[in-house]
Amino acid sequence: MVENLLTDKPDETMELIQILLPLRDDRGQSFPPELFDNLAQELTEKFGGVTSFTRTPAEGRWRDGRATTHDDIVVIEVMADNVEREWWTLLRARLEHDFQQDEVVIRRQETERL
């Protein structure tokens, strides 16, 4: 029985796309929850689902000259059949504006649905 479940459906390669967003601006003020909610809704409509890791923020660190800077961040991810680079480029530019960032990291990795 278990063997049939494993062999009936072929492996499915997908793109896992992650967006790393700060929780607060440079003054330490939290971004409005609507920014995150609207993005999650947009991604759900486009990709059929979204996962948002918002309950326990991750910490991002980077070197800025000699100083180390950090942000509390959330990760929002979707799975897609392919990457529409132009769409993601436009989204990144919009998020950089909305979240007042020099750069918003959006990354992809090939993954396999089991």
GIGIUR-V163358 format. One record per backbone hydrogen bond with DSSP energy under -0.5 kcal/mol. CO is the residue of the C=O (numbers start at 0). NH is the residue of the N-H. Records with the same first field share a line. If there is no record, write none. Layout:
BEGIN
CO: NH ; NH
END
This chain:
BEGIN
0: 4
1: 5
2: 6
3: 7
4: 8
7: 9
10: 12
11: 112
13: 15 ; 110
14: 16 ; 79
15: 17 ; 108
16: 77
17: 106
18: 20 ; 75
19: 104
20: 73
22: 30
24: 27
28: 24
31: 34 ; 35
32: 36
33: 37
34: 38
35: 39
36: 40
37: 41
38: 42
39: 43
40: 44
41: 45
42: 46 ; 48
43: 47
50: 52 ; 76
51: 53
52: 74
54: 56
57: 59 ; 72
59: 70
61: 68
63: 65 ; 66
66: 63 ; 68
68: 61
70: 59 ; 72
71: 22
72: 57
73: 20
74: 52
75: 18
76: 50
77: 16
79: 14
81: 83
82: 84
83: 87
84: 88
85: 89
86: 90
87: 91
88: 92
89: 93
90: 94
91: 95
92: 96
93: 97
94: 98
95: 100
96: 99
103: 105
104: 19
106: 17
108: 15
110: 13
112: 11
END
